[in-house]
Amino acid sequence: MNHRRAFLRFLAGSPFLTGLSAEEPPAISDLKEALSVLDFEEAARRKVSQGHWTYMASGVDNDVTLRANREGFQHFQLRPRRLRDATKVDTRVELLDRVYSSPIFLCPTGGERSFHAEGELAVARAAKTGETMLMLSGSTSTGVEDVASALGRAPWYQMYAPSKWEACEKILRRVEAAGCPVIALTVDNTTGRNSETYLRTRPKDLKQCAVCHQGNDPGRAVHERRMYDGIDMTGVTFHNPAMTWEFVDKLRKATSRKLFLKGIDTAEDA
């Protein structure tokens, strides 16, 4: 019985359950119809190509952390204080000497033009309108300079460190020249990712993908890696199992920008 309940919870938390139903769930047709951010999910699924959608909507392994994250948020509860003046609600937060409209921010998402024609530029304009912090992915399909222009300020920059230090330095100099105040080094992807759900649900025929992707991998687009333009990336990989704390120290000394480590999971590492 416990195994059956666990399986049913798995199905309920899967982003692909809707794709298996005989009748498609309703989708909003106008922004004004959205009651929560999740209302955009079904509308997006119908618009985005299947290969790109499954890559975006799935997690690593069998999506165990994706489900755990959604379930975990159910355990957070608000503690509203009553009989307080709510005519002037202020959700602003100051982070690294800059004030944002709320503590909610836009995480780095690679290759956003795979999901919308204007990609990162459209996201940057939305972040500007909402006075929201934007962290730009190192796998952006738009250069950091253009994103900064659309945003009205330089975004934070998330870095997948190249295996060759020379390439890493050139990216650092470009990011610094664009004015990015923060560099977030991704440290939880050094051995790659095991995307079981994506590999099971992506289209079988990937011939059309070869035009843009190396090895039919959405994470390795040939024509959509704008931050590496003009840099010799021959033999360079972004899954570097040899990355250690010594590399972090070298990176810390190589830039004057604020440095975050993205992907720390344990108290010991923190």
Protein Blocks (a to p, Z undefined) as FASTA:
>chain_A
ZZmmmmmmmmmmpcklmmmpmbdcdddfbfklpmbfklmmmmmmmmpcfklmmmmmpceh
jhmmmmmmmmmmmmpccdddehiafkbccfbdceehiacfbfbdcdddehkllmofklmm
mmmmmmmmnopacdddfkbcbdfklmmmmnopacdddddddfblklmmmmmmmmmmnopa
bdcddfklmnopadfklmmmmcfblmlmmmmpghhiaklcfklmmklgoiafehiafbdf
kbcfklmmmmmmmpcbdcddehiabfklZZ
